[in-house]
Amino acid sequence: MTLITDQTSAKSRQLGPGFMPEIGTAAASEAIADLNESYWGCMLWASTATPRFFNVDEVHSHRAPQATTLSHLTNRKAQGGSEALLEELAVDRGLGWTDVARLCGVSISAVRKWRSGGALGPERLRSLSKLAAFLDLLEEAGPIGDPVGWLMMPLVERHTVTAAEIYRSGLDEDILEYAQGQLSVEELLDRWSSSWRKDTRSGWMVVDRPDGERVIARRS
């Protein structure tokens, strides 16, 4: 595959192996940017001396932020309509109606109306579509085997905060980064609240009694 086409700039033509030692780091960086704009899965130079190969998926993962991916999938989900979305969330995903209401930021009475065929405004339809899209991304890109169960589980031992609570605060992209291993749980929680260590500490714990029975007790 030749790297020289009518669309490549003069700087990108310098990226051949024979020319690489002749240009400085700044010029090489600009040329790399030119090639990255024009080619998918082609050979890119990671430095002024050492070549590196990127496949299409790797380049795309860097160029398409979480927000874009989530937005595109949300738009596709919305095309199916509210009835299909409610069935997907409740039947396929196993979300309770109270959970649907909380995650979408609406009242349970609003969800009851939707189930009875009540019309949804554009914003409400989008919130349903986004939730369905978000669960898909958790499962496919996370990967998370049980997205709903994972959302409802406390993220840190001895603390009550869940990913569902963070989702409701609008940090859906941050949760996806955490699920994919791009953020630590502490980094995720710090983005959500700088005081989470104090504010979400559980006042209860499970203890084993002498007779072997496990009970819930208040922390001292």
ChimeraX attribute file (.defattr): number of C-alpha atoms within 10 A of each C-alpha:
attribute: neighborCount
match mode: 1-to-1
recipient: residues
	/A:1	5
	/A:2	7
	/A:3	16
	/A:4	15
	/A:5	10
	/A:6	6
	/A:7	10
	/A:8	16
	/A:9	13
	/A:10	12
	/A:11	16
	/A:12	21
	/A:13	15
	/A:14	19
	/A:15	24
	/A:16	13
	/A:17	12
	/A:18	8
	/A:19	12
	/A:20	18
	/A:21	14
	/A:22	11
	/A:23	13
	/A:24	10
	/A:25	14
	/A:26	10
	/A:27	14
	/A:28	23
	/A:29	16
	/A:30	13
	/A:31	22
	/A:32	20
	/A:33	13
	/A:34	17
	/A:35	23
	/A:36	17
	/A:37	11
	/A:38	12
	/A:39	14
	/A:40	16
	/A:41	14
	/A:42	18
	/A:43	18
	/A:44	20
	/A:45	23
	/A:46	13
	/A:47	13
	/A:48	20
	/A:49	14
	/A:50	10
	/A:51	11
	/A:52	11
	/A:53	12
	/A:54	14
	/A:55	11
	/A:56	11
	/A:57	11
	/A:58	12
	/A:59	16
	/A:60	13
	/A:61	11
	/A:62	9
	/A:63	12
	/A:64	10
	/A:65	11
	/A:66	16
	/A:67	12
	/A:68	12
	/A:69	15
	/A:70	20
	/A:71	16
	/A:72	12
	/A:73	17
	/A:74	21
	/A:75	15
	/A:76	12
	/A:77	21
	/A:78	20
	/A:79	12
	/A:80	11
	/A:81	13
	/A:82	22
	/A:83	13
	/A:84	13
	/A:85	22
	/A:86	21
	/A:87	14
	/A:88	14
	/A:89	21
	/A:90	14
	/A:91	11
	/A:92	10
	/A:93	17
	/A:94	15
	/A:95	17
	/A:96	12
	/A:97	18
	/A:98	15
	/A:99	17
	/A:100	20
	/A:101	18
	/A:102	15
	/A:103	18
	/A:104	20
	/A:105	14
	/A:106	14
	/A:107	13
	/A:108	15
	/A:109	12
	/A:110	14
	/A:111	19
	/A:112	14
	/A:113	12
	/A:114	16
	/A:115	15
	/A:116	10
	/A:117	11
	/A:118	13
	/A:119	12
	/A:120	16
	/A:121	8
	/A:122	9
	/A:123	9
	/A:124	17
	/A:125	20
	/A:126	19
	/A:127	18
	/A:128	25
	/A:129	28
	/A:130	24
	/A:131	21
	/A:132	20
	/A:133	23
	/A:134	23
	/A:135	20
	/A:136	18
	/A:137	21
	/A:138	22
	/A:139	16
	/A:140	13
	/A:141	13
	/A:142	18
	/A:143	15
	/A:144	18
	/A:145	11
	/A:146	13
	/A:147	19
	/A:148	19
	/A:149	13
	/A:150	16
	/A:151	19
	/A:152	14
	/A:153	14
	/A:154	15
	/A:155	18
	/A:156	15
	/A:157	10
	/A:158	14
	/A:159	17
	/A:160	17
	/A:161	21
	/A:162	17
	/A:163	22
	/A:164	22
	/A:165	17
	/A:166	20
	/A:167	20
	/A:168	13
	/A:169	12
	/A:170	11
	/A:171	16
	/A:172	20
	/A:173	17
	/A:174	21
	/A:175	24
	/A:176	24
	/A:177	17
	/A:178	19
	/A:179	21
	/A:180	17
	/A:181	12
	/A:182	13
	/A:183	15
	/A:184	13
	/A:185	15
	/A:186	15
	/A:187	14
	/A:188	20
	/A:189	23
	/A:190	13
	/A:191	13
	/A:192	17
	/A:193	13
	/A:194	12
	/A:195	10
	/A:196	16
	/A:197	15
	/A:198	9
	/A:199	12
	/A:200	15
	/A:201	14
	/A:202	14
	/A:203	12
	/A:204	14
	/A:205	12
	/A:206	11
	/A:207	13
	/A:208	11
	/A:209	9
	/A:210	7
	/A:211	6
	/A:212	8
	/A:213	8
	/A:214	11
	/A:215	10
	/A:216	10
	/A:217	12
	/A:218	10
	/A:219	9
	/A:220	6
